[in-house]
Amino acid sequence: MKEYKKGEIRSIAGPMVIAEQMSGCEMYEVVRVGEEKLMGETIKLIEDLAYIQVYEDTTGLKPGEEVTRTGMPLSVELGPGIIGNFYDGIQRPLQEIKKQSGDFIGRGIMLPGLDPDKKWDFTPTVEKGADLSEGDIIGTVPESKVIINKVMIPPGINGKLLEIKKGGFTVNDTIAVIETADGKTEIKMKQQWPVRIGRPSKEKLPPNVPLLTGQRIYDTFFPVAKGGSAAIPGGFGTGKTVSQHQLAKWANSQIVVYVGCGERGNEMTEVLDTFPELDDPTTGEKLMERSTLIANTSNMPVAAREASIYTGVTIAEYYRDMGYDVALMADSTSRWAEALREISGRLEEMPGEEGYPAYLASRLSAFYERAGRVITLAKEERIGSVSLVGAVSPPGGDLSEPVSQNTLRVVGAFWALDSSLADRRHFPAINWLRSYSLYLDPTQEWYNENATEEFRILRKQALATLQTEAELQEIVQLIGPDALPERERAILEIARMIREDFLQQHAYHEVDSYCSLEKQLLMLKIIALFEKKAMEAIDLGVGVDKITALSVKDEIARMKYEPGEHFKQKHEELENTINKQFDSLKE
């Protein structure tokens, strides 16, 4: 590493350190602060003064201690060994830290993100003499039981392959040599990439393929596309974390990156305990065989929290470049914004709304813009995607606060959690009147081809019924439901069926935890048929009380617990029962 002139600490304010004699230092350069070599990052420069946010506890630092430059921006190590690992916000492996310092993270611990001693079995997929360009795959490594790591030529390197090896190597060993225009370049399994810069791709594709989640409220009403972005805002106890666990477990993505950003320590402990035990229904192995977790809890240094979501999205982009579909869960971006606010205050910047920095909106949009479904760098055409789902924790559930509002402007799907639904034990507590998705039109063609055109018609019909119910509720509160005309009373009953029999989904039920698209369509058809028959019966003078007394309603309520493989038969039985019971009513 190049030797740089050392500065010294001038003043300390919480995680903010001001160092002098730092001429030549660059913005976002990583530095080592004090005798314990605490890791920090330069975030403001004035003449020879450098304002440094330190990623560790600054207790005990003294003015006059040395500050050493590294000449490098904050970067992560990318290579085999990420899957199945637990990291802190700056990619230090927590399991290795525990071996060194016990249950609490000691100060000044410097550990590589990838194990430098572990040997990986590398198998070449190209031959000596091949002309290679950036992004080309030169070999594979079995990273876990289900994920193959594809070793790629780093961006910016093109040339002729002079040498390639086969066998067991560490991430720091040279596995290939390429002759470029500037001379010979050694290729290792490990790449380093600055976290604040998005990894390049050839072309960004339109978000026209849905990310199927197995959750009815998302897939049917408010879908998110592969390479799309979504936000789950909601107050305490509304189910943000469970919703993200469900998405991580059931979404049709091959890699899951979970970022616990500023959440409570006990909540992250539960995630770290339960994630390795979760069975992956897609592969039959444990979910950790295709996941990585980044944990930066609320009692960890605030500056590392600000870096954690960039660490997560850079890792996600690395696997995207291999051609994988990656789902990133950030829980929660509100805590990340609070870290921004605290650091901004230390910098004495002009505060914006509610004390957040004026650049909050641009930072949020820069993060969500890194989502996308892309054609990756390489001669062969590979398509990969990064889908971002960020939880937002507005104080008191107030969605008018700055983080929720600025997130709402940039995400494609907005799943608004409602505390009143959570209080009624309706989960997932997504408010269907306040939520929206901008991916309905782009994914329309996919749904027409892979479901039926009827799917969106049924969705529209169900939403219209729920909207009518909301309008009727005001009247009901004044005069009671019995004073309504028969038709309107029937609409209230149909809306209740949509809410309780379709939208409510049991996350911990072995059958109802996941619902295939085919089953969702058939369930909607059943409710639509019941609605059609009910309206026909009312037109013939049948009272609503007789309709609500039909025994088939109980069977419809239980249909969500019918296994997917038997549901086609169950659907036919329910259709026959509905027709028979309404025919007997009319007679």
Secondary structure, DSSP 8 states (H G I E B T S, - for coil): ------EEEEEEETTEEEEES-TT--TTEEEEETTTTEEEEEEEEETTEEEEEESS--TT--TT-EEEEEEEESEEEESTT-TT-EE-TTS-BHHHHHHHHTTS--TT----SS-SS--EEEEE-S-TT-EE-TT-EEEEEE-SSS-EEEEE--TT--EEEEEE--EEE-TTSEEEEEEETTEEEEEES-EEEETTS----SEEE-S-SB---S-HIIIIIS--BTT-EEEEE--TTSSHHHHHHHHHHHSS-SEEEEEEES--HHHHHHHHHHGGG-B-TTTSSBGGGGEEEEEE-TTS-HHHHHHHHHHHHHHHHHHHHTT-EEEEEEE-HHHHHHHHHHHHHHTT--B-GGG-BTTHHHHHHHHHTT-EEEE-SSSS--EEEEEEEEEE--GGG-TTSHHHHHHHHH-SEE--B-HHHHHTT-SS-B-TTT-EETTTTTTHHHHHHHS-THHHHHHHHHHHHHHHHHHHHHHHHHH-GGGS-HHHHHHHHHHHHIIIIII---TT-TTTT---HHHHHHHHHHHHHHHHHHHHHHHTT--HHHHHT-THHHHHHHGGGS-GGGHHHHHHHHHHHHHHHHHHHH-
